[in-house]
Amino acid sequence: MHKMILIVALSFVCFSLIAQNRLELSYREAIELAQNQNVELQIRKNEQRVNQAEHQEARMRFLPNATLNTSVLRQIGQQFQAVEDRIVVTNIATDFVSASLGLNLDLYNGMSRKNTYHATKHRLLAQSETIKQTRLNIILEVSRQYLQVLLDKELTRIAEENIENQRKILQQIENFVRSGIRARPDLLSQKAELSRLELEWVNAEIQVENDLQLLAGTLQIDPGYTLDIKKIDGIELSAFNHQALTVEELFIEAKKHRPDLKSQSETLEAARYDVAAARGLYLPRVTAFYNFGTFFTSLDERSFSMQFTSVYPVNTFGIRVNVPIYSNHQNKTNVIRSEVIARNEELNSLAMERQLYQEIQSAYLNYKSSLKREEVSAYQLEAALENVKVQEERFRLGLNSIVEFAEANRMLVQARSDSAQALYSRVFSELILQYTLGVVQF
C-alpha cells in the first residue's frame, strides 16, 4: 500500500514538473519570440549601430575639428641665454610648459564631404530595409513551421476519429459474427485494419513531436521546455484580394513594398554618391585654420601667469589651399573602384527585379492552384461521405463485403486528409504571395 502511494506521489511530482516546463504559444507569440531570439536579426541591428555612427560622423564633418596640445618638460644641459648684449652658454636645468589650440574647417573639398554624407544616409536607410526583410524572413519561416504543426495535429485528430469509428465497426462485426450474419474472416480483417490505423496514428503523433522540435529550434527555446502551440482562430491569416490583380500589377506593388528591393535601391544610391565623393579628390581643397599657442620657461624670471597669458601668447590664422597634382594614381584607383562597385550594384538591382518577377509569377500560380485544390478537395470529401453512408447501409444489410466497406472508409479518411492539406496549403501559398509582395500581415 505504501509502495503504491509512493508511486502515485512520484507520478504527480513528475507531471507537475512537466506542466511547469510546458510552453504553449499562440501564432503571434511565436512570431514575436522568434524575432526577439533570432541571431541574424540581432546581427543586423548591431550593424545598424555602425551605420548610424558613420552617418553621424559624416554630419559632424561640416563642423571644424579642434585639437588641444599641452606639454611639460625639463631640459638639463648646456643652454643658450641672452645676458645683456651677448649670448652665454651655461649648464643648467630649465622647466618648460606649453599649450596650443588648433582649429581647422574645410571650406571646400570638391563636394566630397557632402557626397559622403548622402552616401552614409542611404546606407543607413538600406540597413533599415534589410532589418525589415529579415523580419519578413522570420515570419515566413515560423509561419511555415507553425502551420505544419497545425496540419500534423489535424491529421492526428482525423486518425483518432477514424480509429474510434473502426472500433465501433469492429463491435458491430463481432455482433454480426455471433449472430451468424458475417463470417469470422471479416472480423479478423477488421482487427488487422484497426491495428494498421493505430500504427498510422502513432506515426502521426511522432511527426507532430518532430515538427514541434523543429519549431522550437527556430524559436531558440531554452532546453528543458516542452513546446506546444495554440490553434489559429479562423485559419484565415489575411483578407487580401490577390485574384483581382495581374502578375504585372503585383510586380508593381512588390517594387513599392519589398524591403530587400528597397534596400538594394538605397545601396545603389550610396554607391553613386561614393563615386562623386571619389571624383572630388581631383579638385583643390580649401581649409581655414586658426592656432593659438603660449608657453612658460624658467629662464624667464617673470611669473607663470604673466608669461602664459601676456608675454608669449601667439595667434595664427589663415587659409590653406591644397591642389592635387600627382598622387601616384591613388585618386584614379579610388574612382575606378567606386565606379565598379556602383556598376555592380546596378547589375544586382536588375537581377533582383528579374528574380522578383519570377517569384511573383510562381507564387501567384501556386496560389490560384491552391484555391482550385481546396475547391476540388471539398467536393471529394462530400462524395466520400455519401459513399460511406451507402456502403455502411449495404454492409449492415449484408449486400457487400468487408473489403468494400473498408475501402469506402479509407477513401473518406484520405478525403479528410486531402481537405486539411488543401486548406493549409492554400493558407501558406497566400502567405508566400504576401511575402513576395512585401506586405505580410499576421
Phi, psi and omega per residue, in radians:
M1 nan -0.795 3.133
H2 -1.137 -0.614 3.119
K3 -1.131 -0.715 3.116
M4 -1.124 -0.723 3.119
I5 -1.093 -0.705 3.132
L6 -1.114 -0.717 3.134
I7 -1.117 -0.760 3.125
V8 -1.102 -0.709 -3.135
A9 -1.135 -0.780 3.113
L10 -1.098 -0.683 3.111
S11 -1.093 -0.706 3.135
F12 -1.150 -0.674 3.119
V13 -1.141 -0.783 3.135
C14 -1.082 -0.721 3.128
F15 -1.120 -0.668 3.134
S16 -1.148 -0.701 3.130
L17 -1.142 -0.715 3.118
I18 -1.116 -0.716 -3.133
A19 -1.134 -0.630 3.140
Q20 -1.172 -0.588 -3.108
N21 -1.613 0.133 3.136
R22 -1.467 2.198 -3.108
L23 -2.025 1.928 -3.140
E24 -1.864 2.139 -3.047
L25 -2.085 2.523 2.967
S26 -1.476 3.035 -3.137
Y27 -1.064 -0.816 -3.135
R28 -1.158 -0.692 3.125
E29 -1.123 -0.656 3.103
A30 -1.124 -0.722 3.110
I31 -1.094 -0.813 -3.117
E32 -1.133 -0.721 3.123
L33 -1.116 -0.734 3.135
A34 -1.092 -0.699 3.130
Q35 -1.179 -0.622 3.128
N36 -1.273 -0.546 -3.035
Q37 -1.688 -0.288 -3.010
N38 -1.136 2.219 -3.086
V39 -1.227 -0.747 -3.113
E40 -1.058 -0.715 3.129
L41 -1.137 -0.680 3.102
Q42 -1.137 -0.652 3.088
I43 -1.121 -0.753 3.127
R44 -1.083 -0.662 3.110
K45 -1.177 -0.665 3.087
N46 -1.136 -0.696 3.083
E47 -1.114 -0.544 3.107
Q48 -1.095 -0.614 3.113
R49 -1.082 -0.673 3.108
V50 -1.142 -0.766 3.120
N51 -1.095 -0.680 3.094
Q52 -1.119 -0.710 3.122
A53 -1.152 -0.711 3.118
E54 -1.138 -0.692 3.119
H55 -1.158 -0.697 3.098
Q56 -1.136 -0.680 3.098
E57 -1.093 -0.775 3.127
A58 -1.086 -0.614 3.109
R59 -1.192 -0.695 -3.098
M60 -1.258 -0.254 3.120
R61 -1.178 -0.250 3.080
F62 -1.336 -0.209 3.108
L63 -1.701 2.740 3.101
P64 -1.215 2.593 3.025
N65 -1.674 2.565 -3.052
A66 -2.231 2.471 3.077
T67 -2.312 2.419 3.108
L68 -2.133 2.178 -3.123
N69 -2.127 2.340 3.060
T70 -2.361 2.630 3.106
S71 -2.647 2.520 3.064
V72 -2.264 2.197 -3.078
L73 -2.575 2.796 3.041
R74 -2.200 2.275 -3.139
Q75 -1.956 2.151 -3.111
I76 -2.064 2.242 3.141
G77 2.454 -2.969 -3.132
Q78 -1.260 2.289 -3.087
Q79 -2.417 2.649 -3.133
F80 -1.492 2.351 3.067
Q81 -2.308 2.480 3.080
A82 -1.570 1.995 3.133
V83 -2.092 1.972 -3.077
E84 0.900 -1.940 -3.041
D85 -1.911 0.360 -3.109
R86 -2.548 2.870 3.121
I87 -1.755 2.259 -3.124
V88 -2.041 2.373 3.089
V89 -1.818 2.108 -3.118
T90 -2.284 2.763 3.115
N91 -1.744 1.757 -3.073
I92 -2.455 3.046 3.036
A93 -1.922 2.245 -3.056
T94 -2.185 2.414 3.087
D95 -1.786 2.425 3.100
F96 -2.252 2.460 3.008
V97 -2.334 2.185 -3.110
S98 -2.341 2.720 3.104
A99 -2.632 2.552 3.130
S100 -2.597 2.586 3.093
L101 -2.219 2.231 -3.133
G102 -2.167 2.371 3.098
L103 -2.183 2.364 3.108
N104 -2.335 2.360 3.132
L105 -2.369 2.124 3.085
D106 -1.296 2.047 3.072
L107 -1.480 -0.577 3.126
Y108 -2.748 2.258 3.104
N109 -2.416 0.688 3.114
G110 1.238 0.457 -3.132
M111 1.131 0.225 3.141
S112 -1.119 -0.663 -3.121
R113 -1.117 -0.775 -3.135
K114 -1.173 -0.761 -3.129
N115 -1.159 -0.649 3.086
T116 -1.122 -0.684 3.101
Y117 -1.054 -0.802 3.138
H118 -1.173 -0.609 3.119
A119 -1.117 -0.768 3.134
T120 -1.184 -0.576 3.102
K121 -1.130 -0.753 3.137
H122 -1.215 -0.580 3.062
R123 -1.162 -0.635 3.099
L124 -1.128 -0.739 3.097
L125 -1.161 -0.670 3.123
A126 -1.099 -0.708 3.132
Q127 -1.172 -0.618 3.081
S128 -1.079 -0.725 3.110
E129 -1.208 -0.588 3.083
T130 -1.100 -0.689 3.089
I131 -1.103 -0.726 3.104
K132 -1.088 -0.733 3.137
Q133 -1.137 -0.662 3.096
T134 -1.095 -0.686 3.081
R135 -1.098 -0.727 3.111
L136 -1.087 -0.711 3.117
N137 -1.075 -0.697 3.124
I138 -1.137 -0.798 -3.142
I139 -1.033 -0.759 -3.120
L140 -1.110 -0.812 -3.087
E141 -1.178 -0.768 3.126
V142 -1.138 -0.696 3.126
S143 -1.096 -0.739 3.130
R144 -1.054 -0.833 -3.116
Q145 -1.219 -0.651 3.132
Y146 -1.122 -0.798 3.122
L147 -1.142 -0.585 3.111
Q148 -1.126 -0.708 3.101
V149 -1.140 -0.732 3.100
L150 -1.059 -0.716 3.102
L151 -1.126 -0.748 3.111
D152 -1.046 -0.727 3.130
K153 -1.155 -0.653 3.121
E154 -1.153 -0.729 3.104
L155 -1.149 -0.615 3.082
T156 -1.147 -0.715 3.114
R157 -1.100 -0.723 3.112
I158 -1.095 -0.711 3.124
A159 -1.120 -0.697 3.114
E160 -1.112 -0.761 3.119
E161 -1.108 -0.676 3.131
N162 -1.143 -0.702 3.102
I163 -1.084 -0.754 3.135
E164 -1.091 -0.725 3.103
N165 -1.135 -0.708 -3.134
Q166 -1.178 -0.545 3.070
R167 -1.174 -0.679 3.083
K168 -1.127 -0.703 3.107
I169 -1.130 -0.651 3.112
L170 -1.067 -0.726 3.104
Q171 -1.106 -0.701 3.099
Q172 -1.091 -0.756 -3.127
I173 -1.136 -0.676 3.088
E174 -1.037 -0.717 3.096
N175 -1.158 -0.689 3.122
F176 -1.129 -0.684 -3.134
V177 -1.163 -0.733 3.128
R178 -1.123 -0.582 -3.135
S179 -1.529 -0.068 3.096
G180 1.484 0.116 3.130
I181 -1.291 -0.641 -3.113
R182 -2.112 2.685 3.127
A183 -1.457 2.794 -3.118
R184 -1.112 -0.584 3.091
P185 -0.992 -0.557 3.080
D186 -1.083 -0.673 3.120
L187 -1.143 -0.749 3.136
L188 -1.147 -0.698 3.109
S189 -1.087 -0.695 -3.138
Q190 -1.183 -0.694 3.094
K191 -1.104 -0.706 3.101
A192 -1.130 -0.717 3.103
E193 -1.105 -0.696 3.126
L194 -1.131 -0.709 3.099
S195 -1.098 -0.720 3.116
R196 -1.091 -0.736 -3.131
L197 -1.175 -0.627 3.096
E198 -1.151 -0.640 3.073
L199 -1.137 -0.725 3.090
E200 -1.096 -0.656 3.103
W201 -1.125 -0.726 3.095
V202 -1.068 -0.770 3.112
N203 -1.093 -0.663 3.109
A204 -1.133 -0.694 3.094
E205 -1.104 -0.723 3.113
I206 -1.100 -0.703 3.130
Q207 -1.106 -0.664 3.081
V208 -1.053 -0.820 -3.121
E209 -1.120 -0.719 3.135
N210 -1.093 -0.776 -3.133
D211 -1.224 -0.554 3.045
L212 -1.136 -0.698 3.098
Q213 -1.132 -0.676 3.094
L214 -1.105 -0.749 3.100
L215 -1.142 -0.690 3.112
A216 -1.070 -0.666 3.087
G217 -1.139 -0.690 3.106
T218 -1.154 -0.638 3.137
L219 -1.400 -0.086 -3.141
Q220 0.993 0.786 3.129
I221 -1.346 2.404 -3.108
D222 -1.088 2.567 3.088
P223 -1.058 2.609 3.137
G224 1.735 -0.173 3.120
Y225 -1.816 2.433 3.079
T226 -1.749 2.074 -3.058
L227 -1.523 2.455 2.957
D228 -2.520 2.746 -3.085
I229 -2.190 2.776 3.116
K230 -1.709 2.688 3.125
K231 -1.285 2.474 3.100
I232 -1.368 2.159 3.138
D233 -1.181 2.124 3.115
G234 1.050 1.273 -2.919
I235 -0.628 -0.168 3.120
E236 -1.156 1.929 -3.137
L237 -1.418 -0.322 -3.116
S238 -2.775 2.970 3.110
A239 -2.344 0.945 -3.101
F240 -1.790 2.173 -3.062
N241 -1.463 1.765 -3.134
H242 -1.579 -0.426 -3.044
Q243 -1.179 -0.401 -3.091
A244 -1.343 -0.168 -3.077
L245 -1.912 2.593 3.050
T246 -1.508 2.993 3.135
V247 -1.092 -0.692 3.136
E248 -1.119 -0.709 3.108
E249 -1.173 -0.662 3.074
L250 -1.132 -0.637 3.113
F251 -1.131 -0.701 3.095
I252 -1.114 -0.722 3.105
E253 -1.111 -0.714 -3.123
A254 -1.115 -0.662 3.137
K255 -1.141 -0.401 3.109
K256 -1.426 -0.488 -2.943
H257 -2.047 -0.409 -3.029
R258 -1.133 2.053 -3.112
P259 -1.100 -0.674 -3.108
D260 -1.173 -0.609 3.096
L261 -1.220 -0.697 3.090
K262 -1.167 -0.643 3.082
S263 -1.106 -0.735 3.112
Q264 -1.131 -0.663 3.102
S265 -1.099 -0.742 3.117
E266 -1.173 -0.656 3.105
T267 -1.117 -0.684 3.091
L268 -1.106 -0.753 3.104
E269 -1.089 -0.706 3.108
A270 -1.091 -0.709 3.127
A271 -1.130 -0.651 3.108
R272 -1.162 -0.676 3.070
Y273 -1.187 -0.551 3.069
D274 -1.123 -0.648 3.087
V275 -1.093 -0.798 3.126
A276 -1.107 -0.681 3.121
A277 -1.149 -0.684 3.132
A278 -1.173 -0.676 3.108
R279 -1.166 -0.438 3.108
G280 -1.136 -0.303 3.115
L281 -1.202 -0.290 3.078
Y282 -1.297 -0.326 -3.016
L283 -1.644 2.773 3.129
P284 -1.122 2.767 3.123
R285 -2.122 2.183 -3.120
V286 -1.950 2.183 -3.068
T287 -2.270 2.295 3.010
A288 -1.637 2.443 -3.102
F289 -2.418 2.719 3.071
Y290 -2.565 2.322 3.121
N291 -2.317 2.394 3.053
F292 -2.202 2.263 -3.135
G293 -2.464 2.626 3.098
T294 -2.739 2.877 -3.139
F295 -2.727 2.961 3.055
F296 -2.294 2.453 3.086
T297 -2.360 2.485 3.130
S298 -1.300 -0.172 3.061
L299 -1.187 -0.455 3.117
D300 -1.602 2.266 -3.071
E301 -1.370 -0.161 3.139
R302 -1.255 2.826 -3.037
S303 -1.178 2.823 -3.137
F304 -1.063 -0.808 -3.081
S305 -1.148 -0.641 3.141
M306 -1.187 -0.765 3.132
Q307 -1.125 -0.768 -3.000
F308 -1.270 -0.585 -3.038
T309 -1.853 -0.386 -3.017
S310 -2.142 -0.618 -2.981
V311 -1.540 -0.848 -2.943
Y312 -1.892 0.002 3.110
P313 -1.052 2.431 3.132
V314 -2.333 2.298 3.088
N315 -1.950 2.266 3.130
T316 -2.293 2.278 3.097
F317 -2.606 2.750 -3.116
G318 3.006 -2.909 3.141
I319 -2.216 2.339 -3.122
R320 -2.006 2.322 3.128
V321 -2.077 2.132 3.086
N322 -1.964 2.127 3.139
V323 -1.910 2.022 3.122
P324 -1.248 2.152 3.131
I325 -1.907 -0.878 3.122
Y326 -2.617 2.197 -3.083
S327 -2.148 0.522 -3.136
N328 0.966 0.619 3.094
H329 1.182 0.222 3.117
Q330 -1.154 -0.788 3.133
N331 -1.091 -0.739 -3.138
K332 -1.123 -0.715 3.111
T333 -1.092 -0.720 3.118
N334 -1.099 -0.687 3.125
V335 -1.155 -0.800 -3.141
I336 -1.085 -0.736 3.141
R337 -1.069 -0.802 -3.129
S338 -1.188 -0.605 3.101
E339 -1.167 -0.697 3.120
V340 -1.146 -0.738 3.112
I341 -1.064 -0.759 3.136
A342 -1.114 -0.712 3.134
R343 -1.152 -0.707 3.104
N344 -1.114 -0.649 3.102
E345 -1.159 -0.605 3.057
E346 -1.101 -0.751 3.119
L347 -1.124 -0.696 3.101
N348 -1.099 -0.659 3.123
S349 -1.120 -0.778 3.112
L350 -1.104 -0.734 3.135
A351 -1.125 -0.684 3.131
M352 -1.148 -0.663 3.118
E353 -1.158 -0.719 3.101
R354 -1.108 -0.781 3.135
Q355 -1.120 -0.681 3.129
L356 -1.097 -0.723 3.124
Y357 -1.071 -0.743 3.129
Q358 -1.141 -0.705 3.129
E359 -1.107 -0.732 3.138
I360 -1.146 -0.743 3.135
Q361 -1.069 -0.794 3.137
S362 -1.159 -0.767 -3.131
A363 -1.136 -0.652 -3.136
Y364 -1.168 -0.760 3.120
L365 -1.143 -0.724 3.114
N366 -1.121 -0.637 3.130
Y367 -1.155 -0.785 3.116
K368 -1.116 -0.668 3.116
S369 -1.145 -0.662 -3.140
S370 -1.161 -0.605 3.076
L371 -1.124 -0.752 3.122
K372 -1.153 -0.696 3.140
R373 -1.123 -0.670 3.119
E374 -1.153 -0.673 3.126
E375 -1.164 -0.782 -3.126
V376 -1.157 -0.697 -3.138
S377 -1.135 -0.532 3.080
A378 -1.155 -0.750 3.079
Y379 -1.117 -0.709 3.128
Q380 -1.078 -0.742 3.133
L381 -1.134 -0.715 3.122
E382 -1.097 -0.753 3.130
A383 -1.158 -0.680 3.140
A384 -1.140 -0.657 3.098
L385 -1.119 -0.755 3.118
E386 -1.134 -0.690 -3.130
N387 -1.132 -0.694 3.129
V388 -1.121 -0.725 3.120
K389 -1.047 -0.766 -3.127
V390 -1.156 -0.807 -3.094
Q391 -1.181 -0.583 3.107
E392 -1.144 -0.735 3.122
E393 -1.164 -0.725 3.118
R394 -1.132 -0.669 3.130
F395 -1.168 -0.670 3.123
R396 -1.119 -0.599 3.141
L397 -1.506 -0.067 3.126
G398 1.368 0.404 -3.106
L399 -1.620 -0.154 3.081
N400 -2.463 2.992 -3.077
S401 -1.613 2.954 3.085
I402 -1.112 -0.496 3.140
V403 -1.131 -0.795 -3.141
E404 -1.140 -0.691 3.130
F405 -1.166 -0.752 3.123
A406 -1.129 -0.668 3.118
E407 -1.109 -0.686 3.100
A408 -1.107 -0.700 3.101
N409 -1.162 -0.708 3.097
R410 -1.089 -0.723 3.115
M411 -1.110 -0.620 3.108
L412 -1.175 -0.790 3.120
V413 -1.084 -0.738 3.118
Q414 -1.115 -0.682 3.121
A415 -1.140 -0.682 3.096
R416 -1.148 -0.737 3.105
S417 -1.111 -0.773 3.118
D418 -1.089 -0.667 3.133
S419 -1.136 -0.758 3.116
A420 -1.128 -0.766 3.127
Q421 -1.124 -0.668 3.109
A422 -1.118 -0.680 3.123
L423 -1.104 -0.892 -3.108
Y424 -1.229 -0.530 3.068
S425 -1.141 -0.708 3.108
R426 -1.143 -0.732 3.127
V427 -1.090 -0.780 -3.105
F428 -1.239 -0.650 3.108
S429 -1.132 -0.605 3.057
E430 -1.178 -0.668 3.092
L431 -1.132 -0.695 3.088
I432 -1.076 -0.735 -3.140
L433 -1.124 -0.736 3.075
Q434 -1.090 -0.681 3.122
Y435 -1.079 -0.763 3.137
T436 -1.138 -0.455 3.090
L437 -1.511 -0.207 -3.124
G438 1.338 0.413 -3.083
V439 -2.244 0.756 -3.132
V440 -1.115 2.263 3.105
Q441 -2.090 2.379 3.127
F442 -2.570 nan nan
